[in-house]
Each structure stands twice: as structure tokens, then as C-alpha cells.
């Protein structure tokens, strides 16, 4: 009887493992569809080496820059929060995104070794760096510190 239980237990474990792998493979196939929600948000600027100086370094407002990649699960997790902050801080701060695969020179310039990496620029300089997924409240507080009146739109 114990032999049968062990056999069934291993079979169930293997089946669950296979299901997880298939699910992950399916998610990877769809990553291009779900990985770019920022393109639908008018408040989020797509940053490239060509517009980075004008949009970030020369900005009169603080700028939250999200370094991300399409294949990065945690980047996809933080993307909706970044988009929400772009709307809430409209007129007080800019929000932009850098695809590290397309703009590797920018990622190298700012020593991005882990993503998502969110850098806050003020007066052309990095004043804060946040790596990994963080709550909306944490990101909002970090950006608010660098705005003159310290508040986002309600």
C-alpha cells in the first residue's frame, strides 16, 4: 500500500510540476502583449538615448525613470503602479520608462544591474534609486520627497 501511495504522490508531483512549466511557457509567449502597458498611458514617456537628455536631465521637474525589460516579471508587476503615479503626479513630476534591452547604453551609464530599477532624477542628477518591486505608497513617498510641495494630485 505504501508503494502505491508513493507512486501516486510522485505522479501528482510530476503532473503539477509539468503544469507549472506549461503555464510559465504560456506566460512567456504572451509577454510582449502584457509587458508594455506604459505605451497606452499618455503620461508615461518612452525614454531613449535620443530623448533622455531633453526629457530627464534637462527637466525642470523631478523625473521617475523605470528601467525595465519585456521578459522581466517583476517589471510587469510594477508597471501598473508606475502608470498610476504618472497620472497622479501629472504637472508635478515626469514619469518615463527605459527598455534596457533596447537602450543598453543608458542602462550601463546608470549602472543598472537589476531590474526593475527606478531612479528619481532632480536637476539632472540621480537623487534616489529603488531596486525591485515596491508598493505604490513607497514609490509615491519617494517621489513626493523631491517635489516642492511634496504632494501628488488626488
N, C-alpha and C positions, 0 to 999 in steps of 0.2 A: 504493500500500500504506500509506503514512504517513497518507493521508487517512482510510482505513478505520480504522486504529488510533486516530486522534484522535477519530473519530466514536464508536467503541465506548467509548473512555475517557470521553468526555463523557456517554454514555448510562449507563454504570455509575455514574459520579459522581452524576448526577441521580437515579438509582434509589436509591442509598444515602442521599442527602440526603432524599428523599421518605420512605424507611423510617424514618429518624431522626425526622422530623417526625411521622409517624403514631404512632410509639412514644411520643413525648413527649405527644402529644394523648391517647393512651390512658392514660398515667400520670396526666394531669391529670383525666381523667374519674373515676379511682379514688382521687383524693387524699383525699376525705372518708373512705373506708374505711380507708386506711392511715395517715392523718395523726393519729389520736387514740389511739395505743396507751396513753397515760397513763391513759385512763379505765378501762382494765382493771386497772391497778395500784393496789392498795389503799393503798400507801404514798405515792402522789403526790397532793397536794391541788390541786384546781382552784381557782385564785385569782380572785376578782372584786373589784371596788371595795367590795362589801359585806362581804367577809370578810378583806380584805387586812390591815387593822389588827390584828385578833384573831389571825390565823394567822401573820403575818410580823412586824409592828412590835412586837407585844407578846409575841412568843415568847421563852421562856427559853433556847431552843436556837438555834444558828445555822440559817439558812434559805437553801437554794439555790433561787433563783427563775429559771425558764426562761421568757423572753419569746419566744413563737413564733407561727406562723400556719399554717393548714392548707395553704396554697399554697406554703409555703417548703420546698424540697427539702433544704437543709442542716438545717433544723429537724427534719425527719423522720429525717435521718441521726443526729442527736444524741439523739433521743427514747429509743431503747432504752438508751443509756448512762445517761441521767438516771434512767430507771426502775430500772436496776440499782443505781445509787447510793442511791436511795431505800430499797431493801431493805437494802443494806449498812450504811447509816448510821441505820437504824431505832433509835430510842431515844436517839440522839446528836445528830441534826440532822433538820430537816424538809426536804422537797423539794416544791416546788409549781410550777405552770405557769400562765402568764398568756397567753391568746389575745389578741394585740394588736389583732385586728380587732374582737373583742367588748368588749375593755377598753382602748380607745384612751386614755382619760383616765389610766390607770395607766402606759401606755407613754410618754405625754407627760410625766407627773410625774417619771419617772426618765430622761428624755431618751434614750429608745430610738430610735435612728435606723437601726440594722442588726440583723437577726436571723439566727440565734439569738443572743440576748444572755442570758448567765447572770450574775445578780447574787447575791452572797453577803451576807446581812444578819446582823448580830450586834448585839444590844441596840438593835434598831430602826433601825440605820444601815447603809448600804451600805459594806462593808469591802473588797469586791473585785468587779471587773467583767471578764467574759470574753466576747469577741465572736467568733462564728464557731464552726465545728466544732473540737473539741479531743478528744484521746484520753481514754479513761477514766482513765488514770494521771494526766494533767494535772489533770482535774477533781477526782479523788479527793485529790490532793495539795493543791489549792487549798482544798477544803472541810476537809480534815484540819487545816490550819493554824489554823483557827478553832474547833476543838473542844478542850476542856480537856486530854484525854489524847491528842489527835491521831490517833486510830485508828478505822477502821471495823470493823464486825463481819466476821469471816472467813466 
